[in-house]
Amino acid sequence: MISIKRDLYLNKLVSARHNGMIKVITGLRRCGKSFLLFNLFADFLKQEGIDDKHIIQINLEDRRNKHLRNPDELLAYIDARIGDEKMYYVLLDEVQMVSDFEDVLNSYLNIKNVDVYVTGSNAKFLSKDVITEFRGRGYEIHIQPLSFKEFYSINQDKQKDDVLLEYMTYGALPKAALESDENLKKEYLKSLFLSTYIVDIKERYAIQKDDDLEELINVLSSSIGCLTNPRKLSDTFKSIKKSSITQDTIKAYLDYMQDAFLIEKSVRYDIKGRRYIDTPAKYYFSDLGLRNARLNFRQTEQTHLMENLIYNELRVRGYSVDVGQVTLNTKNEEGKSERKNLEVDFVCNKGYDRVYVQSAFALDTDEKRVQELRSLMHIKDSFQKVMITGGMQPTYRDENGILILNLFDFLLDKVSF
């Protein structure tokens, strides 16, 4: 059986050991949280010489462990397994299946030789809940679908272009990545969207009529990388879908999808004015395979998929990512003053570091090159500026100091910025 290394997240778990907090692994459903905890992390502990008796693993989704879904039964079971003063590692999968699970986990916060790690379903165990459920003692480790580098590690016998096409078409959920039959990939992704993600959202927020929710997902799937807001979306529903869904309901649905980690929101940032512009914003899918499955794999335009792919990779690398805006004061042919807004695809921040990133599928003509670089050229600060481009374009730095970075060099981290 092929095992995909996920060193980025494993190292985060390892670094968080014994920090006196409950380690909470969050992320999109089926993105590999359980495998990370029960396989990769448990194997690491064993290689470190930790005895099996000191690794308490409980899959609460397993019917055989139904009795442990009772909080007092679970507490008694874990207590009974702790037999000496050495460190015990408690690994709990799908902990939301335990009623009052917060009380159970908080009970171990002051026990020095117990280190607790949990995963939970997005339907009841969302990122924002981590802040409140554990009295400020929850430490979140957010896991995402496979990066391209992780995906490529199990496909090195194929041509890179073919691997990229597969990645952009069927996405990076581990089960889909390991499935060789394209038809089975498609059916898995389509079924997962309907039977898991939408059901999760409906159950958590008690949505009775879900037609508008599903239609909103379709609209977002068709417009990745486009600026929009609840008002615009509401107008679209009224004029085209003949629906009376309100802006407030659309905003709530967008929040629900973000809570379930299906999509992420990237807000606009005025680079010159150094301020955020809350609306409109862009929405990107956490997994391209799910996005494509939603549209029955009919819309696989490379330009937009590449932009979404770059966004996801930047997020994996720990950047907060905004949409940049550069305002120019110019004059038209009649000599009248005009203001033009140029877009920078991504303003990426990590601590005090900032990088401006533009995505261009191809720079095949001088005109196209000038057009794509225009917004970067008008940024006057000294932070690094990068143009990521596909195809055979080699990586180099141009005469203006802008890094022209080949997509594969970026995804495989051969050139850092």
N, C-alpha and C positions, 0 to 999 in steps of 0.2 A: 504493500500500500504506500502511495506517495504521501509524504508528509511535507507540508509547506512551512518553511522556517518563517517565524514572525519576530525576528530579533528586536525590532523597534519596541514592540509592546512587552515582550518578555523582559527586556532590560528595564523598562519602567516598573514592572512588577518587582523585579529583583531589587531595584533601587529603593522601593517603597517598603521593603521588609522591616518589621520591627519599628515602624514609625509611630506606633501608638494609636493608629487610626484604622478604621475599617476600609479596606481597599475594595472599591466598587467598580466593576468593569461594565461600562455602558457601551452602547452602539447599536447600529441597525440590526434588526433581527436577521439571523442566519449569516452574520458576518464573521463568525469564528470565535465568539467569546468563550464558549464552553471548551472548545479545543485548546484555546490558549491557557485556560485555567487547569483543566484536568489532564492534559497531555503535556504541553510544553513546559508549564511551570512546575507541575508535579514531577516530571522527569528531571528538571533542573535540581529540584530539592533532593531527589534521590542520588543524583550525581554528586551533590555536595555532602553526601554521607548521612542524610536525614533518614532515620529508620521509618519503615512503612507505618509502624504503629503511631508515629508522631505526625502523620499526614492523614487528617480526617476528611475524607471526600464523600459528599452526599449529593446525589442528583435528585432533587425534590420533584422533578417531573416524572421520575420512575414510579410506576404503580406500586412496586415493591416497597417503596418508602412512604407510602401514603400516610402511615401512622405518624411519621415525623413532620407532617404538615401541621400537626398540633404543636403550638409553641412550647408547651410544657414538656411534651414528649421529646421534642428536639433538644431542648435545654438539658433534660435529664440524660439523653443519649450522649451528647457531647461531653457533659460532665463526667459520665462514667468512663469515657475513653481517656480522660486525662489522669494519668497514674503516677507521674513524678514531676520533678521541678524543671525538666528540660522543656525546650520550646516546642509547642504544638502548633501545627498549621491547619486551620479549619477552612476548607474549600467547599462552598455551597453554591450549587447551580440552580437557577430559577427560584431564588429565595422568596419571591413575591407570593409563592404558593402557600407560604406559612402565614397564618393570620397573626397579626401583631409581631411580625418579624423584626420590627425596629427594636422592640423591647428585648428580644432574644439577643440580637447582635450587640446592643448597647450594654448588655449584661457582662460582656467580655472586655469592655474597654479598659477596665481597671485591673485585669488579670495579666500580670507581667509575662507569663509564659504561654500566652495564647495570641496568635496572629491570625486575623480573620480576613478572608477574601470571598467576595460574592459576585454572582452575575444575576441579572434580573431581566424579565421581559419588558419591552418598551410599553406594552399596554398599561402596566401599572407601576412602572419603575423607571421614571424618566430622569434625564440629567438634572433637571431643576429640582427633583425630589431629593437628590443626594444632599443638597444644602440643608434641608430642613429635617429630614428623617433621622439623622444621626447626631443631632445637637452640635453641629459644627465639627464632628469628628469623622466625617466621611471623606475619603480621598479618592477622587474619580480618576479612572484611567479609561479614556475614550478610545475605542478601537474602531477602525474603519475597514471597509472591504479591501481586498488585496491591492497594494500599489502595483504599478506596472513592473517594477523591479522584482517584486515577490512573484507576480504572475509569470514573468519571463524566466524565473529560476526553474520552473517546471516545464518550460517550453523551449529550451535552448537548442533542441534539435531542429527547430523550424526557422525559417527566414524571419528576420525582425519585422519586416513589413506585414507578413502574414499574422504574426503574433499580435501586432498592434491592431490590425483589422478585427481580429477575434476579440481582443480586449475591449475595443470600442463598440463592438456589436453586442456581445453577450455579457459584458461587465466583469465584475471581480468578486462575486460571492463565491466562497470556496467550493461549494458543491457544483456550481455551474462551471467553475474553472477546471475542475477535475473530470467533468463529464466530456467524453469524446464525441458523442452523437449530437449533432446540431439540433435535430428535432426534439430530442429529450431536453436539451438546454432550454429551448424555446418554451416547451410545455412547463418545465419546472419554474421558470421565471414568471410566466403568465399566471400560473396557479398560485405561486407565492404571493403575488401582488393581491389577488382577489381573496384568497383564503387566510392570509396572515395579516398583511399590513392594513388593508381596509377594515378587516374585522377588528383588529386591535383598536383602531381609531374609533370605530362605531361603538365598541363596547365601553371604552374608557370614557367617552363623552356622551354616551346614550343618544346617538344620532339615529333617529327613526327613519327619516327620508334621506337616502344617501345619493340620489340621482345627481344633485348639484355638486356634491363632494367629488363624485367620480368624474363628472364633466370638468370640474376645475382641475383635477389631476391631468386630464387629457389636454386641456388648454396649456397648462404649464409645460407638459411634455413636448408640445409642439412649438414652444417659444423659449427654449433655454437660451440664455445669453441676451434676452431682450428686456429692456427696462419696462417695468409695469408697476401697478399699485392696485389696491382694492377698488378704487373708483373706476379705473380703466377696465378692470376685469368685470365689475358690475355692469358697466355700459355694454361690454361685449355680450354678456349673458342676456341683457335686455334686448339688444338689437338683433343678435344672431340666434341665440338659444331660446328666445322668447320666455325667459325666466325672470322672476321678480326678486331673485336673491339679492339681499342688501349688502352694502359695503362691509358692515359689521360682521355679517355671517361669513363673508369671504375672508376677512381678516382672521376670524376665529379658525376657519378651516386651514388657512396658511400656517397659523401657529400650531395647529394639531399635527400637520405634516412635518413641521420642523421638530416638534417634540418627539415624533416617532423616528427622527433622523432620516426621513425619506428625502428631504430637500434641505438646502441651506440658503440663507438670505445674505446677499452682499449689498450693503448700502453705498450710496454715493458720497464721495469725499471731494470737496472743492480744494484742490491742491494749492492754488494761489491764495485763497481766502482762509485756508487752514481751518475748515469747518465741515461738519457733516450735513448732508442734505438728506433728510429721512426718506423722502419719496421723490420719484419712483426708485425702485430697487431691482436687482436681478435675483433670480432663483436658479440654483443649480441642483442637479440630482446627485445624491451620494453614490449611486451606482448606475452606470450607463445602461447595463443590461436590463434593469428594471424599467428605466425610462423607455428603452426601445420596445420592450415587451408590451408596455402600455399602449404603444402605437402599432402593435402587431408587426414590428420590425419593418414598417413601411417608410419611415423617415430617418435615414441614416446619413444625413449631410455631414461631411467631414469637418467643415469649418466650425460649426456649432459644437459638435462632439469633441473636437480638439480643445476648444475653449473650456468646456466643462471638465475635460480630462486634466488640463493644466490647473484649473481651480482646485480640483480634488487633491492633486499632488502637492500643491502649495499648502493645503490644509494639513495633509499628512506630515509635512515637514515643520508644522508648528506655527505657521504664519496666520495672523488674522488678515483677512483679505477683503478689501473694499473696491468699489468701482471708482476710478479717478475721473475728475473733470478738470479740464484746463480752459479757462476763459480768456479769449483773445479780444482785444479792442482793435478793430480794423476799419478800413474805409472801403465803400463799394465803388463801382465805376463812376458814380455820380459825385463822389467825394464826401458822401454822408457817412457818419460814424456808425459802425455796426459792432455788435458783440456776438462772437461765435463761441460755442462750447465744443471743445474737442474731448473725446473720450480716451481714457487710459484704461485698458481692460482690467488691470489689477494693481492696486496699491497694497503692498504686502508689508506688514509690520510684525516684528518680533523683538520685544524689548526696545532697545534704542536703535535697532537696525531697521532700515527701510529699503525696499527695492520696488521699482516701477517695472511692471511686466506687460508687454503687449504680445498678443497671440496672432500669428498670421500663417495660414495654411501654406501659402506660397508667396515668394517674392520674385516672381518670374519676369517682371519688367521694371525698368527704372521708375516709371510712373507709379506702379504699385508700391515699390519700395519707399518712395517719397511720401506717398499717401499714408502708409502704415506707420512710418516713423515720425510723422508730423507732430503728433501730440507729445511724444517723448522729447522732441527737439525744443518744445516750448516750455519745458519744465526747467526752471532756473536754479534749483538747489543742487547740491553735490551728491545726492544719493544715487546709487547705481541704477542704470537704465538697461533693460534687457528686452530683446525681441526674440521670442521663441518661434521658430519656423519649421515646417515639416519638409518632407522630401529629402533630396540629396544635398541640400544647402549645407556646406561645412560651417563649423563654428569659427567665428573670428570676431575681432573688435574693430569697428569702423573708425573713420577719421574723426568722428565726434565723440568717441569713447563709449559708444553704445555697443553692448555685447549682443552679437547676432548668434543665437544659440540654437543648434540643431535639436529637434524634438527628442531624438533618441539619446543624445548626450545629456539632455536635461532629465529625462525619465530614468535613465540608468545611472544618474549622478556621476557622470564622467567629468563634467565641468561644473564646479560649484560657484554660487554667487552669494 
